[in-house]
Amino acid sequence: MKSFFLLMGIFLTLAQPVMAIVNPLAVPNNRVGVHILDSAEIESAVKLVNSNGGDWGYVTIVLRSNDLDREKWTTFFTNARRWHVIPIVRLATYPDGGTWVKPDALDLVDFANFLSDMPWPVKNRYVVMFNEVNHAAEWGEEVNPLEYATLLLDAQRIFKARSDDFFLISAGLDMSSSQTNQSWDALNFYRRISFQQPKWYTAIDGIAVHAYPNPAFSSPPHSKTRYGISSYTYEQKLLQSLGYTPKPIFITETGWPHEQPFFTTAFTQIWQDPQIVAITPFLLSAGAGDFARFSLLTPSQSPKQTYREIYDLSKKAGSPLLADVQITSTTAFSSGPLQSGATSVWRQKITSFWQRITGTRKITVGQTGFTVEIAQTEVARQRGLSGRSKLGEGQGMLFNFDQPDRHSFWMKDMQFGLDFVWIRGGKVVEITTQVPPPSQTNNQPQIVTPSVKVDQVLEITAGSTERYGLQVGDVVQK
């Protein structure tokens, strides 16, 4: 079974209200940031966002699914910590013609695995779930609120299974968009997504908004229409009318393509809502590209009027809770000297290595012996029992986890039913029986999650639990 977390299988948790580890509004916070196009621009960005008394400003940057370069992004995150910059990472796929390819759960798995290995500088790992999904061009040639809601719920399970520090943010919508075949009015998009899947809001920790001075990027900052730079207030009011409580706001895009003063008024008089965490104008440097008119720097990297306004703003010295940085190694063993407690660590590694070689193990549950395949590695967990036609008598698959949690399993690609024996500390703590394959559930794979945290899961053929008389409280022995 691809018994596991979405699509290829990943650790899942049930959809539930998401609680951020750290409330970014509860600590001193420098709201000033900037949007950058390239990871190497972070050094230039820090000079702007941390100027004039500032510290720990923000940068918004796009991470594409075809740009998961470990060395490049490790350098970016390391520099972010070194220079006191908080990253806001917006996920993206890649363009196909004039349309961005629609993301799916496999993309989420790749993003979550990749970003889990990065040395984030602060405790909160801010991740924006794609961009302006009320445009068909941003979502595989169609606008589909239900699909986006489903993706958010999948993202909650996938990212939070890897770390509770992930702070998930919904996509900023285009508030100037009208209702057509190729775009939706943003407020109508919120209404539809809330009607079709009300739980979408529980999957996110914050809301991204795009606060451009529309129409035509020319409205004065004091404009109170729903198309101006305070458009997020209309989004807030609508969401509250739908029964949702306010969440932190991230203005991840805004911009002014003119030479007249703008940002001084915007920052000091308009963007004063206490729910606003960060404001990252688009764009630090566009070179001679399509976005050149919004660029804060000229192609020769000289400051424009807009840059000087942001630079001169009086800023706060932010004091975010820093992350405990640990970069995951891609090698099985370390060449360094053994540290305190290393003996047990090495014993675990050697044991794990031997299990991968032999592939099977004998265990006893209560009075019944099983020959089990071990799913201890990421690859083994992803593969699970998917695609198999059956298990032999007395056979099963044992999933080992480093940390106890409510690990969920997905019946995708399963060809037979399963019983799940949930284990914690060498004892059966719960049993789920007769979980059917997709062929018996209208091709909708079921998701199974224990009600308690477990560190091992035994999968056996449906009906085996009753046949062998397995019970909660049975001792599991190797």
VOGU-3710 file (C-alpha; in Angstrom, 3 decimals, decimal comma):
1> mksffllmgi> 0,000/0,000/0,000  1,066/3,495/-0,540  0,150/3,459/3,097  1,227/6,840/3,894  1,110/10,406/3,465  -0,420/11,950/0,489  0,166/10,671/-2,969  3,548/8,964/-2,695  2,669/8,835/0,935  3,620/11,136/3,719
11> fltlaqpvma> 2,931/11,437/7,412  -0,468/13,036/7,758  -2,355/14,526/10,629  -6,068/15,127/10,757  -7,275/18,508/9,617  -7,554/20,665/12,668  -7,185/24,333/13,578  -3,568/25,232/13,011  -1,711/26,865/15,868  1,479/28,663/15,016
21> ivnplavpnn> 4,363/27,899/17,343  5,171/31,592/17,723  2,759/34,472/17,329  4,765/36,915/15,173  2,684/39,790/16,521  3,558/39,008/20,149  7,229/39,987/19,848  8,995/43,137/18,609  8,584/43,013/14,840  10,116/44,974/11,966
31> rvgvhildsa> 7,277/44,859/9,411  9,369/46,343/6,607  10,458/43,955/3,881  10,922/43,631/0,153  10,198/41,121/-2,598  13,269/39,723/-4,380  13,564/37,609/-7,522  16,901/35,917/-6,906  18,324/34,356/-3,746  21,609/36,212/-4,245
41> eiesavklvn> 19,798/39,541/-3,776  19,407/38,970/-0,054  22,593/40,926/0,674  21,152/43,969/-1,104  17,761/43,451/0,529  19,139/43,569/4,073  20,551/47,041/3,465  17,025/48,239/2,771  14,835/46,340/5,213  17,171/46,751/8,203
51> snggdwgyvt> 18,087/50,380/7,567  17,424/53,264/9,937  17,200/51,335/13,196  15,686/48,178/11,765  16,589/44,565/12,422  15,065/41,292/11,263  13,115/42,677/8,303  11,472/40,398/5,749  12,087/39,182/2,210  9,531/37,443/0,034
61> ivlrsndldr> 11,037/35,090/-2,527  9,610/32,508/-4,933  10,668/28,847/-4,755  9,873/26,925/-7,941  9,354/23,190/-8,075  12,091/22,946/-10,711  14,589/24,947/-8,634  15,162/22,724/-5,600  18,909/23,335/-5,593  20,121/22,334/-2,138
71> ekwttfftna> 23,410/24,238/-2,192  21,844/27,430/-3,523  19,006/27,541/-1,034  21,089/26,428/1,941  23,316/29,421/1,229  20,262/31,675/1,054  18,852/30,547/4,401  22,264/30,630/6,056  22,774/34,206/4,876  19,286/35,121/6,062
81> rrwhvipivr> 20,284/34,140/9,579  23,669/35,820/9,306  22,179/39,106/8,119  18,999/39,009/10,223  16,405/38,632/7,487  13,189/36,625/7,820  12,275/34,696/4,635  8,727/34,417/3,334  8,886/31,650/0,734  6,156/31,614/-1,909
91> latypdggtw> 5,729/28,255/-3,616  5,384/28,017/-7,387  5,476/25,308/-10,029  6,756/26,426/-13,447  5,205/28,104/-16,481  3,967/26,087/-19,446  3,297/28,544/-22,235  1,292/31,344/-20,679  0,004/29,290/-17,764  1,556/28,075/-14,537
101> vkpdaldlvd> 1,283/24,310/-14,135  -1,286/23,345/-11,521  0,398/22,016/-8,353  -0,587/18,748/-6,731  0,149/16,857/-3,529  3,343/15,395/-4,962  4,639/18,928/-5,384  3,758/19,611/-1,760  5,711/16,544/-0,666  8,767/17,698/-2,596
111> fanflsdmpw> 8,517/21,231/-1,225  7,980/20,042/2,355  10,876/17,593/2,241  13,171/20,191/0,710  12,239/23,049/3,031  12,430/20,783/6,077  16,143/20,404/5,400  16,832/24,107/5,128  18,472/26,054/8,009  15,614/28,486/8,617
121> pvknryvvmf> 16,810/31,489/10,624  13,729/31,920/12,844  11,310/29,533/14,488  8,412/30,346/12,169  8,920/28,939/8,679  6,737/31,217/6,544  5,446/29,493/3,390  2,904/31,053/1,000  0,738/28,562/-0,867  1,149/29,742/-4,462
131> nevnhaaewg> -0,061/32,939/-6,098  -3,248/34,726/-7,195  -5,248/31,529/-7,591  -8,269/33,572/-8,652  -6,567/33,759/-12,078  -6,811/30,772/-14,432  -3,281/31,469/-15,682  -1,981/30,818/-12,164  -3,847/27,529/-11,748  -3,504/25,362/-14,844
141> eevnpleyat> -5,942/27,306/-17,054  -8,897/27,289/-14,660  -10,091/28,866/-11,442  -11,090/26,132/-9,010  -11,678/27,142/-5,366  -12,447/23,579/-4,245  -9,176/22,262/-5,664  -7,272/25,024/-3,947  -9,027/24,310/-0,641  -8,119/20,642/-0,961
151> llldaqrifk> -4,517/21,577/-1,647  -4,412/23,722/1,496  -5,733/20,867/3,618  -3,156/18,548/2,065  -0,442/21,124/2,730  -1,415/21,341/6,374  -1,001/17,596/6,810  2,172/17,333/4,766  4,092/20,315/6,130  2,986/20,030/9,753
161> arsddfflis> 3,917/16,346/9,786  7,480/17,416/9,144  7,547/20,383/11,512  5,029/22,361/13,510  7,231/25,375/12,808  5,840/25,690/9,282  3,652/28,779/9,199  1,338/28,295/6,220  -0,054/31,338/4,430  -2,811/31,390/1,821
171> agldmsssqt> -2,157/32,804/-1,637  -2,547/36,518/-2,135  -5,475/37,209/-4,462  -5,763/39,862/-7,150  -8,309/42,274/-5,685  -8,719/44,139/-8,981  -9,752/41,034/-10,908  -13,265/40,869/-12,364  -15,536/37,850/-12,778  -14,804/36,246/-16,169
181> nqswdalnfy> -13,992/32,824/-17,599  -10,319/33,426/-16,912  -10,485/35,197/-13,570  -12,694/35,507/-10,536  -13,568/38,446/-8,379  -11,422/37,887/-5,272  -14,290/38,280/-2,803  -16,397/35,845/-4,793  -13,482/33,394/-4,704  -13,463/33,643/-0,894
191> rrisfqqpkw> -17,222/33,081/-0,778  -17,059/30,023/-3,032  -14,098/28,373/-1,338  -15,767/28,874/2,043  -19,029/27,373/0,791  -17,385/24,379/-0,901  -14,846/23,595/1,836  -15,310/25,635/5,026  -12,281/23,976/6,657  -9,842/25,627/4,253
201> ytaidgiavh> -9,323/28,417/6,766  -8,239/25,982/9,496  -5,358/24,801/7,307  -3,549/28,141/7,295  -1,796/30,277/9,898  -1,921/33,574/8,017  -3,372/35,392/5,022  -1,290/36,836/2,174  -2,737/39,890/0,462  -1,768/41,972/-2,555
211> aypnpafssp> -2,316/45,643/-1,871  -1,685/47,492/-5,127  -2,890/51,076/-5,742  -5,468/50,170/-8,366  -7,058/50,951/-10,733  -4,085/51,121/-13,096  -1,514/51,216/-10,255  -2,225/54,933/-9,957  -4,572/55,441/-7,026  -3,292/57,619/-4,174
221> phsktrygis> -2,451/55,776/-0,947  -5,453/57,298/0,870  -7,939/55,729/-1,557  -10,524/53,734/0,385  -11,906/51,637/-2,482  -11,575/47,864/-2,498  -9,018/48,199/-5,282  -6,552/50,389/-3,377  -3,755/49,581/-0,957  -6,176/49,022/1,930
231> sytyeqkllq> -8,063/46,383/-0,072  -7,182/43,792/2,577  -9,744/45,415/4,894  -12,462/44,233/2,510  -11,028/40,727/2,622  -10,976/40,825/6,423  -14,578/41,993/6,664  -15,814/39,338/4,267  -13,978/36,508/6,045  -15,319/37,675/9,382
241> slgytpkpif> -18,828/37,781/7,935  -18,327/34,151/6,921  -17,566/33,258/10,533  -13,755/33,199/10,434  -11,602/34,809/13,097  -8,823/37,171/11,994  -5,389/35,777/11,220  -2,039/37,543/10,756  -1,781/39,472/7,486  1,201/39,435/5,136
251> itetgwpheq> 1,233/42,081/2,402  3,504/40,081/0,119  2,949/42,286/-2,924  2,402/45,991/-3,408  4,083/48,488/-5,647  4,237/51,988/-7,063  5,481/52,476/-10,646  5,763/56,281/-10,445  8,245/58,831/-9,121  5,829/60,708/-6,873
261> pffttaftqi> 6,046/59,994/-3,116  3,979/57,012/-2,051  5,535/54,587/0,445  6,080/57,081/3,244  2,343/57,716/3,466  1,452/54,075/2,871  3,659/52,708/5,649  3,070/55,409/8,246  -0,611/56,194/7,721  -2,382/53,376/5,855
271> wqdpqivait> -0,805/50,031/6,720  -1,392/50,392/10,442  -3,604/47,374/11,098  -2,157/45,540/14,136  -2,690/42,221/12,330  -0,090/43,098/9,675  3,120/41,113/10,167  5,104/42,048/7,069  4,936/44,347/4,051  7,198/43,335/1,160
281> pfllsagagd> 6,859/45,708/-1,818  7,347/44,275/-5,260  10,215/44,581/-6,298  13,792/45,241/-5,182  15,465/44,789/-8,554  13,882/43,839/-11,874  16,776/44,820/-14,125  15,375/45,548/-17,570  12,629/42,933/-17,323  8,858/43,161/-17,500
291> farfslltps> 8,611/44,461/-13,943  11,161/47,255/-14,373  8,638/49,995/-13,636  8,021/48,535/-10,164  11,710/48,037/-9,388  13,078/49,976/-6,417  16,499/49,976/-8,082  17,430/51,008/-11,600  19,139/48,498/-13,935  22,441/50,027/-12,775
301> qspkqtyrei> 21,370/49,387/-9,141  20,853/53,063/-8,309  18,068/53,818/-5,801  14,799/55,192/-7,121  12,500/57,497/-5,191  10,540/54,481/-3,935  13,705/52,867/-2,565  14,734/56,033/-0,752  11,303/56,334/0,857  11,479/52,821/2,292
311> ydlskkagsp> 15,128/53,232/3,290  14,350/56,399/5,258  11,438/54,893/7,184  12,042/54,653/10,916  12,094/50,917/11,638  11,856/48,650/14,644  14,496/46,222/15,799  12,651/42,929/15,477  13,222/40,188/18,033  11,851/36,930/16,565
321> lladvqitst> 12,392/33,607/18,273  15,389/32,069/16,528  15,367/28,564/15,132  17,488/25,769/16,500  19,293/25,185/13,198  20,114/21,627/12,250  20,930/20,853/8,627  19,918/17,323/7,699  22,838/15,359/6,331  22,416/13,423/3,094
331> tafssgplqs> 24,962/10,817/4,231  24,304/7,876/6,491  27,359/8,302/8,702  29,418/11,156/10,089  33,184/11,229/9,897  33,476/13,436/12,990  34,350/12,287/16,496  31,683/10,677/18,648  29,925/13,136/20,941  28,012/12,583/24,124
341> gatsvwrqki> 25,387/9,902/23,629  26,803/9,003/20,225  27,170/5,323/21,050  23,420/4,751/21,078  23,051/6,840/17,931  25,585/4,710/16,109  23,932/1,552/17,382  20,637/2,786/15,919  22,283/3,583/12,606  23,959/0,179/12,394
351> tsfwqritgt> 20,719/-1,552/13,342  18,830/0,447/10,730  21,451/-0,390/8,127  21,214/-4,105/8,920  17,429/-4,001/8,710  17,620/-2,448/5,265  19,929/-5,255/4,134  17,846/-8,134/5,453  14,529/-6,506/4,589  12,481/-8,577/7,050
361> rkitvgqtgf> 12,188/-9,309/10,742  10,319/-11,662/13,041  8,081/-10,036/15,637  5,471/-11,323/18,055  2,236/-9,515/18,828  0,630/-11,046/21,886  0,950/-14,776/21,170  1,148/-14,482/17,361  4,332/-14,362/15,315  4,631/-12,312/12,114
371> tveiaqteva> 7,266/-12,014/9,453  7,358/-8,312/8,659  9,047/-6,112/6,123  10,540/-3,032/7,728  9,546/0,414/6,476  12,068/2,526/8,325  13,409/4,746/5,560  11,587/7,523/3,713  11,667/5,554/0,467  10,264/2,428/2,110
381> rqrglsgrsk> 7,474/4,399/3,729  6,577/6,028/0,444  6,438/2,681/-1,315  4,613/0,845/1,456  2,382/-1,954/0,160  1,065/-0,011/-2,816  0,652/-2,019/-5,991  0,882/-5,409/-4,235  -1,777/-7,988/-4,962  -1,689/-9,575/-1,478
391> lgegqgmlfn> 0,251/-10,409/1,673  1,075/-13,959/2,629  -0,277/-15,647/5,747  1,446/-14,334/8,851  3,100/-11,518/6,919  2,913/-7,765/7,365  4,723/-4,475/7,043  6,052/-2,650/10,087  6,499/1,129/9,987  8,997/2,593/12,458
401> fdqpdrhsfw> 8,958/6,300/13,301  11,594/8,361/15,075  9,013/10,329/17,041  5,582/9,315/18,347  2,778/11,085/16,511  -0,661/10,506/15,047  0,846/9,233/11,798  -1,799/8,856/9,113  -1,920/6,420/6,220  -3,500/6,718/2,802
411> mkdmqfgldf> -4,970/3,733/0,907  -3,876/5,027/-2,495  -2,984/2,259/-4,997  -3,907/-0,493/-2,535  -5,370/-3,634/-4,093  -6,585/-5,312/-0,883  -7,929/-4,279/2,513  -5,849/-3,844/5,649  -5,962/-3,996/9,410  -3,801/-1,411/11,213
421> vwirggkvve> -2,190/-2,289/14,535  -1,062/0,941/16,231  1,881/0,514/18,614  3,496/2,775/21,227  6,431/1,770/23,398  6,220/-1,897/22,423  2,516/-2,250/23,223  -0,630/-2,257/21,066  -2,568/0,917/21,878  -5,253/0,845/19,169
431> ittqvpppsq> -6,486/-1,333/16,293  -8,286/-0,281/13,100  -9,815/-3,117/11,129  -11,196/-3,775/7,668  -9,975/-0,644/5,881  -11,039/-1,175/2,247  -8,999/-0,503/-0,906  -10,040/2,282/-3,322  -11,845/-0,231/-5,550  -14,449/-0,547/-2,795
441> tnnqpqivtp> -14,742/3,177/-2,025  -15,551/4,699/-5,434  -11,828/5,077/-6,119  -11,509/7,520/-3,213  -8,592/6,285/-1,074  -9,406/6,330/2,619  -7,138/8,030/5,146  -6,608/6,250/8,461  -5,284/7,987/11,584  -4,997/6,707/15,166
451> svkvdqvlei> -6,594/8,631/18,009  -3,351/8,480/20,004  0,308/9,034/19,201  2,239/5,954/18,055  5,825/5,109/17,141  5,151/1,912/15,155  2,378/0,724/12,857  1,826/-2,842/11,720  -0,152/-3,388/8,505  -1,667/-6,839/8,005
461> tagsterygl> -4,326/-8,233/5,693  -7,873/-7,192/6,583  -9,448/-9,703/8,987  -6,112/-10,885/10,414  -6,613/-9,023/13,692  -9,777/-10,971/14,475  -8,395/-14,243/13,112  -5,305/-14,097/15,321  -7,108/-12,613/18,326  -4,939/-9,484/18,552
471> qvgdvvqk> -6,031/-7,036/21,244  -5,190/-3,613/22,640  -2,604/-4,148/25,375  -0,765/-6,956/23,570  3,005/-6,722/23,953  5,044/-6,446/20,743  8,389/-8,239/20,906  11,214/-8,440/18,362
//
